[in-house]
Amino acid sequence: MIRILIVEDEKPISDLIRWNLTKAGYGCTCVYDGLEAANILENQGFDLIILDVMLPHINGYELMEYIRSLEIPVIFLTAKSSLEDRLKGLTSGAEDYMVKPFEIVELLARVNIVLRRYRKAEQCLKFRDIVADVDNQRVTKAGKEVVLTPKELELLALLMRNQNITLFRERIYEEIWGAEYSVESRTLDLHIQRLRRKLELGNAIKTVFKVGYRLEDTDEVSI
Amino acid sequence: MKFRYKVLMVNLIMLSLSLGIVGYLMIRRNFELARDTQVKNAIMENNLVQSSVEYELLQILYNQARQVQWIEGEISDIGDRVVGGMLAESSSVYIRYADSYVYSSDDAETRISDTLYSELNIGGKNYMICKEGEKYFIYVTSYSEVRNRKLYIVSKQEISDVYRMLEEQISYFRVLIAVVVLTVSVVLYFISIYLTRPLERLNQVAGEITAGNYNVHVAVSGRDEVGQLAGNVNIMADAIQAHILELKEMIRSREQFVADFTHEIKTPMTTIIGYSDMIRSMELSREEQILASNYIFSEGKRLEIMSGKLFELLYLKQHTLKMSPVHTEDLERELRRITVPMLEKKGLELRTDIEPSVLMGDKDLLITVFVNLIDNARKASKEDAVIRLNGRKSLEDACYELEVVDYGIGMSQEDAQHICDEFYMVDKSRSRREGGAGLGLSLSALILERHQAVLRVESKLGEGTTMRVIFYENTKTASEDEETCK
């Protein structure tokens, strides 16, 4: 299991991240200040650190200096959104930078991207007998290759990464087409229909009335 | 046109004008004197000729007893004798006796104007200056009667020298005036540069001030107007710089406030957005739903408290307080009523020791301050502890001190310095748990400031904190003493 260290002094936010990452199948440890984080890093190894910048005792940038020698990828989490702060965060050696407030889909996506970059997450996404190899643009169902357009593949990957999470139409448009959501557009529905047909996902991709879609593994019990 | 050139031009024009006028008058006077001398000489010569001719004429007439009619030939001899004996080369003489020309020493009698003969009385003299070619001549005419017949003697003399002298003087004066004006203009140019240099410097400084560099000074000394102006410009630059610094500091503190505020608002926002996102997009169990919505609720509450406090802060900054006498016993009673139930939940006891007195202030706001201080003491105290509220008069300092004492966790020196800053929290997570927004003490400090009261913090880690509020009876001393909390 992939272990993630969450360094965040605001309890509600720390809980929020832990909760969601746990649901997504990661193992999480929470610490609430920089000193505690340094201590726990001495004894345990982690695959990823989510690090708040404003921390009591030792701030995020200072802690980053220490973490760099451990070669653990870091995602900065901060309320500061100025360009200066972003640059400072990224030049200090962090893999990614996330500004509060954030949405869960965004958090999971960033975590997934960073882990894949470090070859720590599985390269292939799996759902039942479907395996999606995003890097090589290949999808197989029960070992047989299924031909998908690039957009269909992206949509499938998004759904597979966020299993059991309702993906809102706005969010999907933003992620796949990088555009503003427009109510009339049927593009998304057409893509979903084609995915359902090609991969026999008729029941698994649930339509959440009026708001979006959810890839649901009905066998899985929610945590 | 530059000022220095204006000064230069005006001076040069004045100088040339006055030199010209003076020179003209001098030369003219000089010329007149020289000409008058020449005229006098010519008249004297004419007199000489006249008397010689008259003498010779009379001698001939008496001695030889001749008739006037036969005299003509004699006149020519007389003329030759007289002229040959006494006249300079440039001079000529014409003698006319009995209305006919009789003698001319240079055969030029036709040029003599008739005006020279007219208007003359017996024994009278007349002169005239004529220009003939390039030369100037003076004609002097005398008129007398010999044996009842008219005798005119005209003597002609060249006076070109006088006019040549005039011309020479004029051309010399032209050269002189050119040299003088040139020299003076060079000297004046440097003088005007020297005099206007401070102005130039002032101009540069004004330019720099316009460009935004307020840290400039004019190095111009002297007690003249320019020196005074420079002094005033320096004072102005200093004043502007002070104002700009003040403004910058104000902007900085505003920006800091906005940045703090945005940062502070981000945490509840993140929580609310995050948990509501979970509720809408995941199948959550009943307990999970309650947990998530509880977070949303409490963070929403915190935002509400924050906005309320913020509103109070802004309100206080913009409005004047209504001051009225407040009895300390009333204050004590009110505070007990509000805080005791809250303290009892944590098993805390409020011990009060208030010396009766009257303070000037806004009662509701003062209660806000002390509720805040007591609430802070409650948050810092361990369970079943004591919080003291002491009030006493201090006669020597003419003030009244009210203090809230707790025996809780205390804080470091560094924290104590910052507790009045907006959004500052000594222990963020604990403060959040207690529902703090980081604005309580900023608000209290502002209220006290408006009362001209001073807040002093004494604290030691692990031993507790004393928050002392000092109300001065004479409000003037307060501002001098204000150092702990602004």
Interface residues (C-beta under 8 A of the other chain):
Chain A: D9 E10 K11 P12 I13 D15 L16 W19 N20 K23 Y32 M54 P56 A79 K80 K100 P101 F102 E103 I104 V105 N164 I165 T166 L167 F168 V211 R214 S222
Chain B: T262 H263 K266 T267 M269 T270 T271 I272 I273 G274 Y275 D277 M278 R280 S281 M282 E283 L284 S285 E288 Y295 S298 E299 D427 K428 S429 R432 R433
